[in-house]
Amino acid sequence: MIFLIVFAVLVGCALGSFANVVISRVPAGESVVHPPSACPRCGHAIRFRHNVPVLGWLVLRGRCYDCHEPISVRYPLIEALTGTVFGALAAWLGLTWDLGLALIVAFFTIVLSAIDFDVRRLPDAIVAPFAVLVAVYLAAWAVVDGDWSRLLHAVIGAAILGAFYFGAWFAYPRGMGFGDVKLAPVLGAVLAWYGWAELIVGGFAAFVWGALVGVTVMLITRKGRKLAIPFGPWMFAGAWTGLIGGSAIAETYLRWAGL
């Protein structure tokens, strides 16, 4: 187990470094493979020895080796966050199919949330690969286990959550981006794969998280309804709420309601 956790942390840090590239380049319409990583200020390519996740930034003391201008602390934070989340998931789930799916969702949670905070949109160039990876992974899982009912549930869950978000967008397009509509079926498939309680709780929790954060930010900034708040991160927060505690939350609510 220790080996699995350490391996997951290292892979997570490496993918966190790639996540930084995706977060900065995809919204600008740039390639994530070429050119190599370089200082955004002086343009010098980052040397291989300085490109080690987290450690490279610490060795350079947060400054470019060539021009000595500050390097954003977000780079090592994203790398460390991804590594920490991957390690925690490995410790929780072990070497299972659940771990693979959780790691996929975790990586795209970090990437898409960061981009949504930055530019207030969820690019198709990232949502589409996320959807494909989830679909292929769930299909492979169903083939190996021979449990096709779960795959059917995932398809139905994708349709339900996708239709709900489309209806919300159609009714009030100014209140929701169409990127949220495209993301909804992917999260719906993941949630319904585990059960209807996870789907319902995960879908509802997104709006609870969004409302709580929105009201808090409005009270702090005093900008009222004119404040634009990205919804993608709270869709992911809701999905994780459903995945981690969906069944328990649903059972508690039913007991409280006397049903």
C-alpha positions in Angstrom: 0.0 0.0 0.0 2.8 2.4 0.8 4.4 1.8 -2.6 1.0 2.5 -4.3 0.6 5.8 -2.3 4.1 7.0 -3.1 3.7 6.1 -6.7 0.4 7.9 -6.9 1.9 11.0 -5.4 4.7 11.0 -7.9 2.4 10.5 -10.8 0.1 13.2 -9.5 2.9 15.7 -9.2 4.0 14.9 -12.7 0.5 15.2 -14.0 0.2 18.4 -12.0 3.1 19.8 -14.0 1.2 18.9 -17.2 -2.0 20.4 -15.7 -0.2 23.7 -15.4 0.6 23.6 -19.1 -3.0 22.8 -20.0 -4.4 25.5 -17.7 -2.2 28.2 -19.2 -2.2 27.2 -22.9 -5.6 25.7 -23.8 -7.7 28.8 -23.1 -5.3 30.7 -25.3 -5.6 28.2 -28.1 -2.0 27.1 -27.9 -0.5 23.6 -28.2 0.2 21.7 -25.0 3.1 19.8 -26.6 5.0 22.5 -28.4 7.0 24.6 -27.7 8.6 23.3 -24.5 7.9 25.1 -21.3 9.5 28.5 -21.1 9.5 31.6 -18.9 6.5 33.8 -19.9 8.6 36.9 -19.3 12.0 36.4 -21.0 11.1 33.4 -23.2 14.0 31.2 -22.1 13.2 27.5 -22.1 13.0 25.9 -18.7 16.0 23.6 -18.1 15.2 20.0 -17.5 16.8 20.1 -14.0 14.5 23.0 -13.1 11.4 21.3 -14.5 11.0 18.8 -11.6 7.5 19.3 -10.0 7.6 21.4 -6.8 11.3 20.9 -6.2 12.3 22.9 -9.3 10.4 26.0 -8.1 11.9 25.6 -4.6 15.4 25.3 -5.9 14.9 28.5 -8.0 13.3 30.2 -5.0 10.4 31.1 -7.1 12.3 33.0 -9.7 13.3 32.4 -13.4 16.9 31.2 -13.7 17.6 33.6 -16.6 15.7 36.8 -15.9 15.2 36.4 -12.2 11.6 37.5 -12.5 9.1 35.9 -10.0 7.4 32.6 -11.1 3.8 32.3 -10.0 3.4 30.2 -6.8 0.4 28.6 -8.5 2.6 26.3 -10.5 4.0 24.4 -7.5 0.6 24.6 -5.7 -1.1 22.8 -8.6 1.6 20.2 -8.7 1.5 19.6 -4.9 -2.3 19.6 -4.9 -2.5 17.0 -7.6 0.1 14.8 -6.0 -1.6 15.1 -2.6 -5.1 14.3 -4.0 -3.7 11.3 -6.0 -2.0 10.0 -2.9 -5.1 10.4 -0.7 -7.3 8.6 -3.2 -4.8 5.8 -3.5 -4.8 5.4 0.3 -8.6 5.5 0.4 -9.4 3.2 -2.5 -6.4 1.0 -3.0 -5.5 -0.6 -6.3 -9.1 -0.9 -7.7 -11.2 0.2 -10.6 -12.6 2.8 -8.4 -9.2 4.4 -8.0 -8.7 4.7 -11.7 -12.0 6.5 -12.2 -11.4 8.7 -9.2 -8.0 9.8 -10.5 -9.5 10.7 -13.9 -12.2 12.8 -12.2 -9.6 14.4 -9.9 -7.3 15.5 -12.6 -10.0 17.1 -14.7 -11.5 18.6 -11.5 -8.3 20.5 -10.9 -7.7 21.5 -14.6 -11.2 22.6 -15.5 -11.8 24.4 -12.1 -8.6 26.4 -12.5 -9.5 27.4 -16.1 -13.1 28.3 -15.1 -11.8 30.5 -12.4 -9.4 32.1 -14.8 -11.5 32.7 -17.9 -15.0 31.8 -16.9 -15.4 29.0 -19.4 -14.9 25.2 -19.8 -13.1 24.6 -23.1 -14.4 21.8 -25.3 -10.8 20.8 -25.9 -10.7 19.6 -22.3 -14.3 18.5 -21.6 -14.3 16.3 -24.7 -11.3 14.2 -23.7 -12.7 14.0 -20.2 -16.0 12.6 -21.6 -14.1 10.1 -23.8 -11.9 8.9 -21.0 -14.9 8.4 -18.7 -16.8 6.6 -21.4 -14.0 4.2 -22.3 -13.1 3.5 -18.7 -16.7 2.7 -17.7 -17.2 0.5 -20.8 -13.9 -1.4 -20.0 -15.0 -1.8 -16.4 -18.4 -3.2 -17.5 -16.7 -5.6 -19.9 -14.4 -7.0 -17.2 -17.1 -7.2 -14.5 -19.8 -8.3 -16.9 -22.2 -5.9 -15.2 -23.8 -4.0 -18.1 -26.6 -2.7 -15.8 -24.2 -0.2 -14.3 -23.2 1.0 -17.7 -26.8 1.5 -18.6 -27.3 3.5 -15.4 -24.4 5.7 -16.3 -25.9 6.4 -19.7 -29.3 7.2 -18.1 -27.5 9.4 -15.5 -25.7 11.3 -18.2 -29.0 11.9 -20.1 -30.8 13.0 -16.9 -28.2 15.5 -15.7 -27.4 16.7 -19.2 -31.1 17.4 -19.8 -31.5 19.1 -16.5 -28.6 21.5 -17.2 -29.8 22.1 -20.7 -33.2 23.0 -19.4 -31.7 25.4 -16.9 -29.5 27.0 -19.5 -32.4 27.3 -22.0 -34.6 28.9 -19.4 -32.0 31.4 -18.2 -28.9 31.4 -20.5 -27.3 34.4 -18.7 -27.2 32.4 -15.4 -25.2 29.4 -16.8 -22.6 28.8 -19.5 -23.1 26.2 -22.1 -19.8 24.6 -21.0 -21.6 23.6 -17.8 -24.2 21.9 -19.9 -21.6 19.9 -21.8 -19.8 18.9 -18.5 -23.1 17.8 -16.8 -23.5 14.5 -18.7 -20.0 13.4 -17.9 -20.5 14.0 -14.2 -24.0 12.4 -14.4 -22.5 9.2 -15.9 -19.9 8.9 -13.1 -22.4 9.6 -10.4 -25.1 7.2 -11.8 -22.5 4.5 -12.2 -22.4 4.3 -8.4 -26.2 4.8 -7.8 -29.2 7.0 -8.0 -28.6 8.4 -4.6 -25.1 9.6 -5.7 -26.6 11.1 -8.8 -29.4 13.0 -7.0 -27.2 14.2 -4.1 -24.3 15.1 -6.4 -26.5 17.0 -8.8 -28.3 18.9 -6.0 -25.1 19.6 -4.0 -23.6 21.5 -6.9 -26.3 24.2 -6.6 -25.9 24.2 -2.8 -22.2 24.7 -3.0 -22.6 27.4 -5.7 -25.2 29.2 -3.7 -23.2 29.1 -0.5 -20.1 30.4 -2.2 -22.0 33.0 -4.2 -23.8 34.5 -1.2 -20.5 34.5 0.8 -18.6 36.3 -2.0 -21.4 38.8 -2.5 -21.5 39.6 1.2 -17.7 40.1 1.3 -17.4 42.1 -1.9 -20.8 43.8 -1.8 -21.1 43.6 -5.5 -24.5 42.1 -5.5 -25.9 40.0 -8.4 -23.6 41.7 -10.9 -20.7 39.5 -9.6 -19.9 36.7 -12.1 -19.0 33.4 -10.4 -17.9 30.3 -12.3 -20.1 27.3 -11.7 -17.9 24.5 -13.0 -15.9 24.2 -9.8 -19.1 23.8 -7.8 -20.4 21.1 -10.2 -17.2 19.2 -9.4 -17.7 19.9 -5.6 -21.2 18.6 -5.9 -20.1 15.5 -7.8 -17.4 14.7 -5.1 -20.1 15.2 -2.4 -22.3 12.7 -4.2 -19.4 10.2 -4.7 -18.1 10.3 -1.2 -21.3 10.7 0.8 -24.2 10.4 -1.5 -25.7 7.2 0.0 -25.2 8.3 3.6 -26.7 11.8 2.9 -29.7 10.3 1.1 -30.3 7.8 3.9 -30.0 10.5 6.6 -32.5 12.8 4.7 -35.0 9.9 4.3 -34.8 9.1 8.0 -35.2 12.8 8.9 -38.2 13.1 6.5 -39.7 9.9 8.0 -39.8 8.1 4.6 
